[in-house]
Amino acid sequence: MSKADVVIGCFYGDEGKGKVIDYLAADAGIAVRATGGDNAGHTIKIDGVKYAMHLIPSGILSGHTIGMIGNGVVLNPQVLLEEISNLRDHGYDMERYLRISDKAHVILPYHRLLDAALEKARLAKIGTTGKGIGPAYCDKYERSGLRMEDFYARGFKGKLKELTESRQALIRFYDPENETVGEMLDFGRIYEDYARYGETLRPFVCDVVTSLHKALEQDERVLVEGAQATLLDIDFGSYPFVTSSNPTIGGVLTGTGLSASDIGNVYGVIKAYSSRVGEGPYVTELTDATGDRIRELGHEYGTTTGRPRRCGWLDLVALKYAKRVNGLTALAVNHLDTIGKFDKIKVCVAYDCDGERTEDFSTNLEFLGRAKPVYQELEGGFGDITGAGSFEELPRAAQDYIRFIEDAIGIPAKFIGTGADRSAMLVRE
């Protein structure tokens, strides 16, 4: 019986998980997305074509891997249908290679309006993408959400009507100045649209839990694609500046129906520096010319929102935390070529909090607000490394940088990204 390999982001997302997933999907029969919604994205460039995947597992781009959307995902049917159409236009057989969990929750128009209203009413902004992700998860745990299976059940129309009307009142409470709520949440139009979405998606909906377990029993290779990352986890991230799901290893289990004993390798993905989108604490953030240079060299703008990312040096304190929480077995280090353009590179090896040095991470906001990074400086100036065919072909300074990370964290760096293209990645045995 085979095991499922998992790809997880270690920091705040946007670490370049797509490239690692793309490589692993070459040998995978199934790639499954476990959590999140269309507020996340994996970008992969293949033969000059850039694919920005928000809901469909990017492993499907291998051409032979079945992409499954797990029950832990909240999905916007309109966005999903746009992704399906785009992949069809590029020659992908979606009917053959896409599956959607019957237990996945659905984002409705009132979720997006409520998301905006809640953010507007907050004194301390979270930096939500406004995609309706949080309110959809709220409905899920309040037990009033709509799942894919509800599209095909008796009583769907009545349940949708009740929810639409009750959420209108809630939106008006949080945003009384919004005079277009009634028009935007016209039930007749919503029902017509979503009934059509349901019928269009019906051929893809199935029992993903059973399918995954049968695949493992038949020794098929399964890959779980993480969305977002560890420090955005609703429980283990810098709350409340987090996402609304568990993008850590626990969410992989509850978002797919896999058990702990089904998990094989857990690959933690990082950049050779760090970045963050949105509000919240960020100990190694650089708000100077160095941070600006990292942003421009790394093209650090959000896949989903286009927002400029906050950038800084690599944080080994946070990385050790990600290893502990997820049980990481190996690392993938992307953007080594980017950080190598600096003559000197700094790495955060500890925090100084009120004069006390620690190597233990905490999500406590007061602690993070007082914590100052303790840096160690390393040699940079790698030059052009995109043509390196193996780790041994990298410049000595680049090898030393990777080994420094490995020694600090205690697990190997299996994947090393040396450029933006699909093929610009070294794989170490």
N, C-alpha and C positions, 0 to 999 in steps of 0.2 A: 504494500500500500504506500503510495507516494505521500509527500508532504507539500504544503502550500508555502511558497516563498513570499515574503512581504517586503514592500518598499515603503519606507516611512521618512518623512521630513523631520529633521532634528530641531529646527529653530522656529521661524515664523512663516514658513512656506516659501515658495518661489526658489527652492534650492536646485531645481533642475532634475526633478524626479523623472520627468518624461523620458529623458535620454536613457536612464538606467532601465526603466520599464520597457522601453523599446528594445533594448538589447536582450533582456530576459525573456520577452515575449516571443523571440525567435524560436525558442524551444518549448513554449507553453501552449497547451491546448485551450486553456481558459485564462482570461484576465478579468478580475472582478473588482469593481469599485465598492468600497464599504460604507463610506460616510460622506457628509457634506452635500452641497448642491452646486448650482452654477455660479456660485461665488468663488469657485476655485477653477484652476485651469492648468493643463499640461500642454506645453508647446513643443512640437517635434517638427523638424525640417527634413523632408524626404525628397530627394531628386529636385531640389529647388522649390518645392511646395511646402509652405508652412501651415501646419494643422494646429489650431487652437482648440483643444478638447476640454469641454467643461463638464459634461455628464457621462458621455460614452467613454469607457476605459480606453486609454490610448494604445493598449496592447493590441487592439483590433487592427491597427495599422500594419501589423505583420502580414496580413492577407490570409492567414490560416488560423488565427486565434479567435475563439469565441469571446466576445466582450459581454460581461454580465454586470448589470446594475443591481447592487444588493439592497436588502431591506433597510439598511441604515441610511440610505440616500434619500434626500427630499428633492423631488424633481419637478421642474417646470416643463410641462408637456410641449409648450410652444418652442422653447429653447431646444428641447430634445429633438423635435421634428426638424428643426433647422439643421441640427448636426447630422441627422440621418440623411437629409436631402443633400447636404454638402458632400458626405462620404459617398453616396450613390453617384453623384456627379463625377467623382474621381475614380469610379469603377469598383467600389466595394459592394459586395453582395450582402446587404444588411439583413434580409430575411433569413439568410443562412447563419450569419455570424453575430447577431445581437439578441440578447435576452434581458428581460426586465423582471425584477422580483414582483410578485403579486402583493407583497407586503410593503413595498416602497411607498412612502407618503408623497402626496401631490401638493405642489405650491399653486395657490389660486390667486386671482387678482387682489383680493382683500389682504392677503399676506404682504404683498409688496407695499400697498398703501399704509398698512399698519406699521410696517418696518420704518417707513419714512416718518410717520406721525410720532412714533416712540422716540426716534432719534432727535426729532425737532424739539420734543418736550424735555429731553435730558439736559441737565445743567452741565454734566461732564459727558462729552460726546465719546461714543465708543469707536466711531469710524466705520460703521456698517456699510456694506456695499449697496444696501437698499434692494436686495434681490428677494426679500421675503423669507430668507432662510430661518432666522430666529423665530418669527411668529409661526412658521410651519412646524418647527420642532416643539414650540409651546403647545400647539394644538395636539401634536402627537402624544405628549406626556400628560396633557389634560384630557386625553382620550376622546377628543372631538375631531380628530383629523380624518381626512379622506385618503384611503390607500388605493393603489391601482386596482385591486380586486373589487372595490366599491363601484367602479364604473359599470361593472357587469352584474350588479346585484339589484334586486328589486328595492325600491325606496331611495335610489340614488338621487333622483330629482328633488324629492322632499327634503332629504338631508342637506343637499347643496343649498336649497332655498333658505332653510333655517339658519345655516351657518353664514350665508351671505348677508342676511338681514341683521343678525346679531353682531357681526363684525362691523357693519356700517355704524352702529351705535357706538361701538368701541373706538373706532377711528375718529368719529365726531367728538368724543370725549377728550381724546389726546390732542386733536388738532381742530378746534372749533372754527378756525378761520378758513378751513378747506370747504369751499362751496360747491365743489364738483364731485363729491363722494357719491351722491345718488346717481349721477350720470355715469360715472366710471364703474359703478357696481350695479349696473342694470342687470337684473337677474335673467331676463329673457335672453340677452346676448351672451351672458356668461354660460348659461346652460347649453345654448346652441353650440358655442365654441367647444366647450369641454366634452359634450357628448360626441362631437366629431373627433376630437383628439383621442378619446377613449377607443372609438372604433378603429381609428387609424393605427393605434398602438397595440391593439388586441393581439395580432399575430406574434408579438414579441414577449408577451406576458406569460410567465410560468413560475413554477416552484423552484426558485434558484437554490434554496437550501438543499433539497434532495438532489438536484443536478450536480452541485458541488461535491457532495459526499459520494455519489456514484462515480464521479470522475476520479476522485482519489482512490476509491476501491479498485478502479480499473487501471491504476498506476499512471494516470494522466497527470501531466504537470500543470499545477495551478499557481497563478501569480495574483497576489492581492495588491492593488494600486492604492497607496495612501493619498489622500487629498489634504491640503494644508499641512500642518506640522505640529510637533510636540508642544511648543510654547504657546500655541493657540488652542490647546485642549481645554474644554469647558471645566474639567476638574484639575488638570495638572499644568495649565498655562497661567499667564499673568492676569488672572481674573480681576475685573470683568472685561478686560481688553482681549477677548478671546472669541473664538467661533462658538457655534451652538451645538457642537457635537464632539465626539471623542476621536480625534485623528491619531491617537496612540494605539498601542497593540490591543487594548481592551475593546476599542471601537471596531477593530478588525474582526474580532470574534462575534460581538453582538450585531455587527452590521452585515454579517454574511451567514451566520449559523455554523461556522466552523468552530471546532473545539480547540482547547489549548494544545492537545496532543497532535492536532493536525498541522501545526506550524513547524516549518523547517527553518530556513535561513531568514533572518530579519536584517535587511540592509538599511542603514541609516544614511540619508543623503544630506550633504552639506555643500556649501560653497567654500572656497579657500579664503573667503572673507565672510561677512554676514550682511543681512538686509532685513528690513521690515516695512510693511505697508500699513498705514493706519495709525491710530493712537496707541498709547501704552508705553510702559517702561522699556528701555533698551540700553543696557549698560555700556556697550562698546560703540554706541552711535558716534559718528564724526560729523559735526555740523560746520565743518570748515572746508577748505579747498581740497583736502585729501578725501573727505567724504564725497564731495562733488565729482572728483576725478574717478573714484571707484564707480560711481553711478554711471558716468558717461562711458567708461571703458567696458563696464559689464552690461550696458544697455538695460539698466535697472528701472523698468517701467512695467506696471502690472499687466499680466495677460488678460485679465477680465476687465479691469477698470481703466488702464492706461495711466494710473497715478504714479508719480515718481516715488521710488522706494527710498527709505532712509537707509544709509549705508554705514558700515563700520568694519573694524578688524574682527577677526575670528575670535570667538569666545569659547575657550575650552572648559570653563566652569559649567556653562549651559550644556555643552556637548556631553560631559560626564553624566549630567542629570538625564539627558535624553537616552543615553546608554542604559542607565539603571531602570528607567520607567518602561522602556520598550524591550529590554533584553536583546540589544543589538548584537549581532554576530560579526558584522563587517561594515565598513564605511564605503561610501561613494563620495569622492571629493571632486566637485565641479569647479570650473573657472580658475583652474591653476594658471592658465595662460594670462588671465586678467590680472591676478595679483602679482604675477611675475614681472609685470611692467614697472613695478616699484623697485627702486634700488635697495630700500630697506623695508622689511615687513614686520609689523608688530602683531603679537598674539597675546590675548588675555589669558594668563595662567592662574589668576586668583582675583578675589575681590578684596578691597579694603573698605570695611564698613565701620565707621567711627573709630578708626585706628586699629581695628582687629582684622587680621588677614584670615580669609577662609577660602577653601576650594569647594565648598558645598553651596549649591544653588538653592534659592528659595523663591517662591512665587509671591511672597508677601510684598505688597506695594511699597510699604514704608522702608523695608530692607532694600528693595531694588532702587528706590529713590535716593538712598544714602550711599549705596555701593559705588565705589570707584574702581575702575579696572586697573589691575596690576599687570603691566606688559613685559614681555620678553621680546627683544628685537632679534630678527633673523635676517640673513642675507637674501636679497631678491635678485633682480636683474637677470631673469631666466632667458630673455631673448625669445625668439619665435620657437615655440615647442609644438606647434600644430603638426609637424611632420614626424614627430617621434613615434617609432613603431613599437617601443617597449619601454618599460620603466627604466631599464639600464641605459637607454638612449637619452634620457632626460639629463639636463645639466645637473652638476653635483648639487648646486644650491636648491634646485627643485626637488631632488631626491631627499635632501636633508630636511626640507620643509615637511614633506609627507611623513618621513620617519619621526619627526618631532611630534606630529599629531598622533601617530600610532603609539608611540611610547607613552604619551600622556594619557591616552584613553584606554589602551590595553587591548585593542582589536585591530585587525589589519585593514588597510585601505585596498579594497579589491578593484574598485573602478576609479579611474582618474580622468576627468574631462580636460581635454587640451584645446578645445575650440568649440564653436557653435554648431558645426555640422554633425549629422548623425554618426558619422564614422570617426569623429575626433574624440575617441575615448580609448584609454589603455585598460586592458583587463589583465589582472595579475592572478596567477593560480595560487 
